[in-house]
Amino acid sequence: MKAHLKVLWFKAEDKAVEYSKLDIFKTISKLFYTAALLIMCTVVFTILGIHSLWTWLKDRYIQRVRTKNNVETVDEYSANDEYILPDKVEPGDVDPVERIRKWM
């Protein structure tokens, strides 16, 4: 029985090699690869599209909440116009706490 199975196995293998040399097999394999790449590209494009749509909606929501609450955007690196800063503070004139308060 084992010998008969081995013979059948090798005959099937020979048929597979014979069919794989046909042009139709090459065409089918190229179509399969093309379909696989199309599916992968579609999945990646869908994921990127959902991500960009999500960030756009999030930014739009934040913008609406800011305008609804009248929150002003503040520049973190410069003082507001209503603060008047002294040109120069002498080190001996004011104690350190008052000097810091003047600059804040």
Chimera marker file (.cmm) of the C-alpha trace (Angstrom):
<marker_set name="trace">
<marker id="1" x="0.000" y="0.000" z="0.000" r="1" g="1" b="0" radius="0.5"/>
<marker id="2" x="2.844" y="2.403" z="0.860" r="1" g="1" b="0" radius="0.5"/>
<marker id="3" x="4.508" y="1.736" z="-2.464" r="1" g="1" b="0" radius="0.5"/>
<marker id="4" x="1.273" y="2.422" z="-4.312" r="1" g="1" b="0" radius="0.5"/>
<marker id="5" x="0.822" y="5.752" z="-2.449" r="1" g="1" b="0" radius="0.5"/>
<marker id="6" x="4.394" y="6.762" z="-3.281" r="1" g="1" b="0" radius="0.5"/>
<marker id="7" x="3.780" y="6.050" z="-6.966" r="1" g="1" b="0" radius="0.5"/>
<marker id="8" x="0.559" y="8.095" z="-6.907" r="1" g="1" b="0" radius="0.5"/>
<marker id="9" x="2.340" y="10.913" z="-5.094" r="1" g="1" b="0" radius="0.5"/>
<marker id="10" x="5.118" y="11.136" z="-7.666" r="1" g="1" b="0" radius="0.5"/>
<marker id="11" x="2.657" y="10.890" z="-10.586" r="1" g="1" b="0" radius="0.5"/>
<marker id="12" x="0.675" y="13.790" z="-9.107" r="1" g="1" b="0" radius="0.5"/>
<marker id="13" x="3.895" y="15.734" z="-8.639" r="1" g="1" b="0" radius="0.5"/>
<marker id="14" x="4.859" y="15.145" z="-12.264" r="1" g="1" b="0" radius="0.5"/>
<marker id="15" x="1.415" y="16.345" z="-13.419" r="1" g="1" b="0" radius="0.5"/>
<marker id="16" x="1.758" y="19.471" z="-11.245" r="1" g="1" b="0" radius="0.5"/>
<marker id="17" x="5.148" y="20.251" z="-12.794" r="1" g="1" b="0" radius="0.5"/>
<marker id="18" x="3.723" y="19.620" z="-16.260" r="1" g="1" b="0" radius="0.5"/>
<marker id="19" x="0.766" y="21.972" z="-15.643" r="1" g="1" b="0" radius="0.5"/>
<marker id="20" x="2.959" y="24.638" z="-14.090" r="1" g="1" b="0" radius="0.5"/>
<marker id="21" x="4.925" y="24.919" z="-17.344" r="1" g="1" b="0" radius="0.5"/>
<marker id="22" x="1.788" y="25.907" z="-19.283" r="1" g="1" b="0" radius="0.5"/>
<marker id="23" x="1.247" y="29.552" z="-20.218" r="1" g="1" b="0" radius="0.5"/>
<marker id="24" x="-2.207" y="29.606" z="-18.644" r="1" g="1" b="0" radius="0.5"/>
<marker id="25" x="-0.671" y="28.841" z="-15.249" r="1" g="1" b="0" radius="0.5"/>
<marker id="26" x="1.701" y="31.821" z="-15.580" r="1" g="1" b="0" radius="0.5"/>
<marker id="27" x="-1.212" y="34.067" z="-16.555" r="1" g="1" b="0" radius="0.5"/>
<marker id="28" x="-3.324" y="32.874" z="-13.635" r="1" g="1" b="0" radius="0.5"/>
<marker id="29" x="-0.459" y="33.396" z="-11.205" r="1" g="1" b="0" radius="0.5"/>
<marker id="30" x="0.088" y="36.947" z="-12.515" r="1" g="1" b="0" radius="0.5"/>
<marker id="31" x="-3.630" y="37.671" z="-12.143" r="1" g="1" b="0" radius="0.5"/>
<marker id="32" x="-3.527" y="36.301" z="-8.605" r="1" g="1" b="0" radius="0.5"/>
<marker id="33" x="-0.554" y="38.497" z="-7.685" r="1" g="1" b="0" radius="0.5"/>
<marker id="34" x="-2.260" y="41.520" z="-9.235" r="1" g="1" b="0" radius="0.5"/>
<marker id="35" x="-5.442" y="40.852" z="-7.262" r="1" g="1" b="0" radius="0.5"/>
<marker id="36" x="-3.449" y="40.428" z="-4.030" r="1" g="1" b="0" radius="0.5"/>
<marker id="37" x="-1.611" y="43.726" z="-4.590" r="1" g="1" b="0" radius="0.5"/>
<marker id="38" x="-4.896" y="45.478" z="-5.414" r="1" g="1" b="0" radius="0.5"/>
<marker id="39" x="-6.442" y="44.236" z="-2.180" r="1" g="1" b="0" radius="0.5"/>
<marker id="40" x="-3.387" y="45.292" z="-0.139" r="1" g="1" b="0" radius="0.5"/>
<marker id="41" x="-3.329" y="48.768" z="-1.723" r="1" g="1" b="0" radius="0.5"/>
<marker id="42" x="-7.067" y="49.184" z="-1.162" r="1" g="1" b="0" radius="0.5"/>
<marker id="43" x="-6.728" y="48.255" z="2.503" r="1" g="1" b="0" radius="0.5"/>
<marker id="44" x="-3.818" y="50.663" z="3.037" r="1" g="1" b="0" radius="0.5"/>
<marker id="45" x="-5.616" y="53.466" z="1.171" r="1" g="1" b="0" radius="0.5"/>
<marker id="46" x="-8.759" y="52.881" z="3.242" r="1" g="1" b="0" radius="0.5"/>
<marker id="47" x="-6.835" y="52.970" z="6.519" r="1" g="1" b="0" radius="0.5"/>
<marker id="48" x="-5.014" y="56.172" z="5.549" r="1" g="1" b="0" radius="0.5"/>
<marker id="49" x="-8.261" y="57.751" z="4.371" r="1" g="1" b="0" radius="0.5"/>
<marker id="50" x="-10.021" y="56.931" z="7.635" r="1" g="1" b="0" radius="0.5"/>
<marker id="51" x="-7.076" y="58.323" z="9.602" r="1" g="1" b="0" radius="0.5"/>
<marker id="52" x="-6.980" y="61.608" z="7.670" r="1" g="1" b="0" radius="0.5"/>
<marker id="53" x="-10.768" y="61.963" z="7.902" r="1" g="1" b="0" radius="0.5"/>
<marker id="54" x="-10.610" y="61.343" z="11.648" r="1" g="1" b="0" radius="0.5"/>
<marker id="55" x="-7.925" y="64.000" z="12.183" r="1" g="1" b="0" radius="0.5"/>
<marker id="56" x="-9.820" y="66.490" z="10.000" r="1" g="1" b="0" radius="0.5"/>
<marker id="57" x="-13.033" y="65.932" z="11.972" r="1" g="1" b="0" radius="0.5"/>
<marker id="58" x="-11.149" y="66.212" z="15.268" r="1" g="1" b="0" radius="0.5"/>
<marker id="59" x="-9.513" y="69.508" z="14.231" r="1" g="1" b="0" radius="0.5"/>
<marker id="60" x="-12.837" y="70.871" z="13.023" r="1" g="1" b="0" radius="0.5"/>
<marker id="61" x="-14.507" y="69.900" z="16.309" r="1" g="1" b="0" radius="0.5"/>
<marker id="62" x="-11.754" y="71.577" z="18.334" r="1" g="1" b="0" radius="0.5"/>
<marker id="63" x="-12.040" y="74.701" z="16.181" r="1" g="1" b="0" radius="0.5"/>
<marker id="64" x="-15.818" y="74.847" z="16.744" r="1" g="1" b="0" radius="0.5"/>
<marker id="65" x="-15.421" y="74.390" z="20.492" r="1" g="1" b="0" radius="0.5"/>
<marker id="66" x="-12.849" y="77.205" z="20.615" r="1" g="1" b="0" radius="0.5"/>
<marker id="67" x="-15.029" y="79.605" z="18.682" r="1" g="1" b="0" radius="0.5"/>
<marker id="68" x="-18.047" y="78.605" z="20.770" r="1" g="1" b="0" radius="0.5"/>
<marker id="69" x="-16.249" y="79.293" z="24.045" r="1" g="1" b="0" radius="0.5"/>
<marker id="70" x="-14.442" y="82.375" z="22.644" r="1" g="1" b="0" radius="0.5"/>
<marker id="71" x="-11.068" y="81.060" z="23.673" r="1" g="1" b="0" radius="0.5"/>
<marker id="72" x="-8.268" y="83.200" z="22.297" r="1" g="1" b="0" radius="0.5"/>
<marker id="73" x="-5.155" y="81.615" z="20.988" r="1" g="1" b="0" radius="0.5"/>
<marker id="74" x="-2.222" y="82.765" z="23.065" r="1" g="1" b="0" radius="0.5"/>
<marker id="75" x="1.346" y="82.985" z="21.909" r="1" g="1" b="0" radius="0.5"/>
<marker id="76" x="3.298" y="81.196" z="24.607" r="1" g="1" b="0" radius="0.5"/>
<marker id="77" x="6.590" y="82.916" z="23.904" r="1" g="1" b="0" radius="0.5"/>
<marker id="78" x="5.658" y="86.591" z="24.094" r="1" g="1" b="0" radius="0.5"/>
<marker id="79" x="3.849" y="88.769" z="26.611" r="1" g="1" b="0" radius="0.5"/>
<marker id="80" x="0.383" y="90.146" z="25.992" r="1" g="1" b="0" radius="0.5"/>
<marker id="81" x="0.073" y="93.792" z="24.921" r="1" g="1" b="0" radius="0.5"/>
<marker id="82" x="-1.522" y="94.854" z="28.191" r="1" g="1" b="0" radius="0.5"/>
<marker id="83" x="1.634" y="94.063" z="30.192" r="1" g="1" b="0" radius="0.5"/>
<marker id="84" x="4.277" y="96.757" z="30.374" r="1" g="1" b="0" radius="0.5"/>
<marker id="85" x="7.754" y="95.399" z="31.007" r="1" g="1" b="0" radius="0.5"/>
<marker id="86" x="10.504" y="97.568" z="32.428" r="1" g="1" b="0" radius="0.5"/>
<marker id="87" x="13.518" y="98.189" z="30.248" r="1" g="1" b="0" radius="0.5"/>
<marker id="88" x="16.059" y="97.451" z="32.910" r="1" g="1" b="0" radius="0.5"/>
<marker id="89" x="15.968" y="96.307" z="36.518" r="1" g="1" b="0" radius="0.5"/>
<marker id="90" x="18.911" y="97.157" z="38.692" r="1" g="1" b="0" radius="0.5"/>
<marker id="91" x="20.063" y="94.183" z="40.757" r="1" g="1" b="0" radius="0.5"/>
<marker id="92" x="20.552" y="96.106" z="43.999" r="1" g="1" b="0" radius="0.5"/>
<marker id="93" x="17.317" y="98.144" z="43.954" r="1" g="1" b="0" radius="0.5"/>
<marker id="94" x="14.729" y="95.398" z="44.367" r="1" g="1" b="0" radius="0.5"/>
<marker id="95" x="14.738" y="92.137" z="46.265" r="1" g="1" b="0" radius="0.5"/>
<marker id="96" x="14.587" y="88.978" z="44.105" r="1" g="1" b="0" radius="0.5"/>
<marker id="97" x="10.894" y="88.294" z="44.711" r="1" g="1" b="0" radius="0.5"/>
<marker id="98" x="9.821" y="91.780" z="43.619" r="1" g="1" b="0" radius="0.5"/>
<marker id="99" x="12.111" y="91.635" z="40.600" r="1" g="1" b="0" radius="0.5"/>
<marker id="100" x="10.475" y="88.375" z="39.478" r="1" g="1" b="0" radius="0.5"/>
<marker id="101" x="7.004" y="89.842" z="40.065" r="1" g="1" b="0" radius="0.5"/>
<marker id="102" x="7.808" y="92.819" z="37.848" r="1" g="1" b="0" radius="0.5"/>
<marker id="103" x="8.846" y="90.547" z="35.026" r="1" g="1" b="0" radius="0.5"/>
<marker id="104" x="5.831" y="88.246" z="35.323" r="1" g="1" b="0" radius="0.5"/>
<link id1="1" id2="2" r="1" g="1" b="0" radius="0.2"/>
<link id1="2" id2="3" r="1" g="1" b="0" radius="0.2"/>
<link id1="3" id2="4" r="1" g="1" b="0" radius="0.2"/>
<link id1="4" id2="5" r="1" g="1" b="0" radius="0.2"/>
<link id1="5" id2="6" r="1" g="1" b="0" radius="0.2"/>
<link id1="6" id2="7" r="1" g="1" b="0" radius="0.2"/>
<link id1="7" id2="8" r="1" g="1" b="0" radius="0.2"/>
<link id1="8" id2="9" r="1" g="1" b="0" radius="0.2"/>
<link id1="9" id2="10" r="1" g="1" b="0" radius="0.2"/>
<link id1="10" id2="11" r="1" g="1" b="0" radius="0.2"/>
<link id1="11" id2="12" r="1" g="1" b="0" radius="0.2"/>
<link id1="12" id2="13" r="1" g="1" b="0" radius="0.2"/>
<link id1="13" id2="14" r="1" g="1" b="0" radius="0.2"/>
<link id1="14" id2="15" r="1" g="1" b="0" radius="0.2"/>
<link id1="15" id2="16" r="1" g="1" b="0" radius="0.2"/>
<link id1="16" id2="17" r="1" g="1" b="0" radius="0.2"/>
<link id1="17" id2="18" r="1" g="1" b="0" radius="0.2"/>
<link id1="18" id2="19" r="1" g="1" b="0" radius="0.2"/>
<link id1="19" id2="20" r="1" g="1" b="0" radius="0.2"/>
<link id1="20" id2="21" r="1" g="1" b="0" radius="0.2"/>
<link id1="21" id2="22" r="1" g="1" b="0" radius="0.2"/>
<link id1="22" id2="23" r="1" g="1" b="0" radius="0.2"/>
<link id1="23" id2="24" r="1" g="1" b="0" radius="0.2"/>
<link id1="24" id2="25" r="1" g="1" b="0" radius="0.2"/>
<link id1="25" id2="26" r="1" g="1" b="0" radius="0.2"/>
<link id1="26" id2="27" r="1" g="1" b="0" radius="0.2"/>
<link id1="27" id2="28" r="1" g="1" b="0" radius="0.2"/>
<link id1="28" id2="29" r="1" g="1" b="0" radius="0.2"/>
<link id1="29" id2="30" r="1" g="1" b="0" radius="0.2"/>
<link id1="30" id2="31" r="1" g="1" b="0" radius="0.2"/>
<link id1="31" id2="32" r="1" g="1" b="0" radius="0.2"/>
<link id1="32" id2="33" r="1" g="1" b="0" radius="0.2"/>
<link id1="33" id2="34" r="1" g="1" b="0" radius="0.2"/>
<link id1="34" id2="35" r="1" g="1" b="0" radius="0.2"/>
<link id1="35" id2="36" r="1" g="1" b="0" radius="0.2"/>
<link id1="36" id2="37" r="1" g="1" b="0" radius="0.2"/>
<link id1="37" id2="38" r="1" g="1" b="0" radius="0.2"/>
<link id1="38" id2="39" r="1" g="1" b="0" radius="0.2"/>
<link id1="39" id2="40" r="1" g="1" b="0" radius="0.2"/>
<link id1="40" id2="41" r="1" g="1" b="0" radius="0.2"/>
<link id1="41" id2="42" r="1" g="1" b="0" radius="0.2"/>
<link id1="42" id2="43" r="1" g="1" b="0" radius="0.2"/>
<link id1="43" id2="44" r="1" g="1" b="0" radius="0.2"/>
<link id1="44" id2="45" r="1" g="1" b="0" radius="0.2"/>
<link id1="45" id2="46" r="1" g="1" b="0" radius="0.2"/>
<link id1="46" id2="47" r="1" g="1" b="0" radius="0.2"/>
<link id1="47" id2="48" r="1" g="1" b="0" radius="0.2"/>
<link id1="48" id2="49" r="1" g="1" b="0" radius="0.2"/>
<link id1="49" id2="50" r="1" g="1" b="0" radius="0.2"/>
<link id1="50" id2="51" r="1" g="1" b="0" radius="0.2"/>
<link id1="51" id2="52" r="1" g="1" b="0" radius="0.2"/>
<link id1="52" id2="53" r="1" g="1" b="0" radius="0.2"/>
<link id1="53" id2="54" r="1" g="1" b="0" radius="0.2"/>
<link id1="54" id2="55" r="1" g="1" b="0" radius="0.2"/>
<link id1="55" id2="56" r="1" g="1" b="0" radius="0.2"/>
<link id1="56" id2="57" r="1" g="1" b="0" radius="0.2"/>
<link id1="57" id2="58" r="1" g="1" b="0" radius="0.2"/>
<link id1="58" id2="59" r="1" g="1" b="0" radius="0.2"/>
<link id1="59" id2="60" r="1" g="1" b="0" radius="0.2"/>
<link id1="60" id2="61" r="1" g="1" b="0" radius="0.2"/>
<link id1="61" id2="62" r="1" g="1" b="0" radius="0.2"/>
<link id1="62" id2="63" r="1" g="1" b="0" radius="0.2"/>
<link id1="63" id2="64" r="1" g="1" b="0" radius="0.2"/>
<link id1="64" id2="65" r="1" g="1" b="0" radius="0.2"/>
<link id1="65" id2="66" r="1" g="1" b="0" radius="0.2"/>
<link id1="66" id2="67" r="1" g="1" b="0" radius="0.2"/>
<link id1="67" id2="68" r="1" g="1" b="0" radius="0.2"/>
<link id1="68" id2="69" r="1" g="1" b="0" radius="0.2"/>
<link id1="69" id2="70" r="1" g="1" b="0" radius="0.2"/>
<link id1="70" id2="71" r="1" g="1" b="0" radius="0.2"/>
<link id1="71" id2="72" r="1" g="1" b="0" radius="0.2"/>
<link id1="72" id2="73" r="1" g="1" b="0" radius="0.2"/>
<link id1="73" id2="74" r="1" g="1" b="0" radius="0.2"/>
<link id1="74" id2="75" r="1" g="1" b="0" radius="0.2"/>
<link id1="75" id2="76" r="1" g="1" b="0" radius="0.2"/>
<link id1="76" id2="77" r="1" g="1" b="0" radius="0.2"/>
<link id1="77" id2="78" r="1" g="1" b="0" radius="0.2"/>
<link id1="78" id2="79" r="1" g="1" b="0" radius="0.2"/>
<link id1="79" id2="80" r="1" g="1" b="0" radius="0.2"/>
<link id1="80" id2="81" r="1" g="1" b="0" radius="0.2"/>
<link id1="81" id2="82" r="1" g="1" b="0" radius="0.2"/>
<link id1="82" id2="83" r="1" g="1" b="0" radius="0.2"/>
<link id1="83" id2="84" r="1" g="1" b="0" radius="0.2"/>
<link id1="84" id2="85" r="1" g="1" b="0" radius="0.2"/>
<link id1="85" id2="86" r="1" g="1" b="0" radius="0.2"/>
<link id1="86" id2="87" r="1" g="1" b="0" radius="0.2"/>
<link id1="87" id2="88" r="1" g="1" b="0" radius="0.2"/>
<link id1="88" id2="89" r="1" g="1" b="0" radius="0.2"/>
<link id1="89" id2="90" r="1" g="1" b="0" radius="0.2"/>
<link id1="90" id2="91" r="1" g="1" b="0" radius="0.2"/>
<link id1="91" id2="92" r="1" g="1" b="0" radius="0.2"/>
<link id1="92" id2="93" r="1" g="1" b="0" radius="0.2"/>
<link id1="93" id2="94" r="1" g="1" b="0" radius="0.2"/>
<link id1="94" id2="95" r="1" g="1" b="0" radius="0.2"/>
<link id1="95" id2="96" r="1" g="1" b="0" radius="0.2"/>
<link id1="96" id2="97" r="1" g="1" b="0" radius="0.2"/>
<link id1="97" id2="98" r="1" g="1" b="0" radius="0.2"/>
<link id1="98" id2="99" r="1" g="1" b="0" radius="0.2"/>
<link id1="99" id2="100" r="1" g="1" b="0" radius="0.2"/>
<link id1="100" id2="101" r="1" g="1" b="0" radius="0.2"/>
<link id1="101" id2="102" r="1" g="1" b="0" radius="0.2"/>
<link id1="102" id2="103" r="1" g="1" b="0" radius="0.2"/>
<link id1="103" id2="104" r="1" g="1" b="0" radius="0.2"/>
</marker_set>
